[in-house]
Amino acid sequence: MDSDLINTHQLLAAGPDFESARRKVKHFFEQNVLVKYDVVHVLEEESFSSQREDFQQKIEMAMEENRKVIGSLQNDLKEEGFFDVSTWQHMPQGYASNIVHTIVHLLDGFFGIDSAFYNLLEDSHWVTERIMERIKNDQEIYWLITVHGNSERPDEANRVPFLRPLGQEE
């Protein structure tokens, strides 16, 4: 359905088993004030524990997805004529300022619909060396949990792309 909002996120959680990590992820979405999905589907078949040999590599790949989102948003900002920070003082409120807002959230650890990966242990889009070392030493069991967040939205929903000049989606 064209009016559905469907996002995929990977979240790093800790727990002795999949079910406890799944509950932490579900709780995170239930308590999140700004990101509210109608349904959060935990994809067990796409989730796995730190016992998997390539776990740290998968975390690196997930963080790279966040970097790609930031890069794409930077490209959008450049297309809008506001890539140089010194031009921001003349930036009108709207699409370009929303891009900046989203980039900053990805950098400061504020979870949003654009977050491809999120670290519940550190409330961050990244994983510190300290946590990577803990995972490596397997002092606890860590999980990379994949979820689909789904929300049905009416066609007239106020969507960010409509903030572009002339209110047109690309």
C-alpha positions, 0 to 999 in steps of 0.5 A: 500500500502506497500510504504505508510507512515501513522501516527496517532497523537493527538494534544491539541488545544484551540478554541471556537469550533471544526472548529477553533481547526481543523484549528489550527491543519491544520495550524500547519501541513501546517507550519511544516518544517520537517514533511510533509504529502501528506494529513492530515486527521482530524478525527472529530469522534475521536476528542472531547472537554474538555467538555467531562468528561474524557478529562484529562484522555484522555490527560494522555493516549495520553502522555503515548503513547509518553512515550511508544514510548520513551521506545520502542526507548530506547529498540532499543538503548539497542539492538544496544549496546548504552543504556549507555550514556557513550558509545555514544562517540563511536556511529557511525552515523546511526541507533543508532544515529537516535534513540537518535535523535528521543528520544531527539526530543520527550523530547525537544518538537520538533514534529516528525513523532514519536509524538503520542501526541503533545500540540500545546498550549505549543509546547510540548509532555507533558501538564503542571499542569498550562494548566491541571488546566486551562482545569479543570476550563474550562476557554477556550474550549480545544480540543483533535484533532486526525489526520492521516498523509498520504504520499505515498513514493516510495519503494526505499525511504531512511527509518530509518530501513535501517540504521540498520547494513547490511541495513536490515529491521526487 
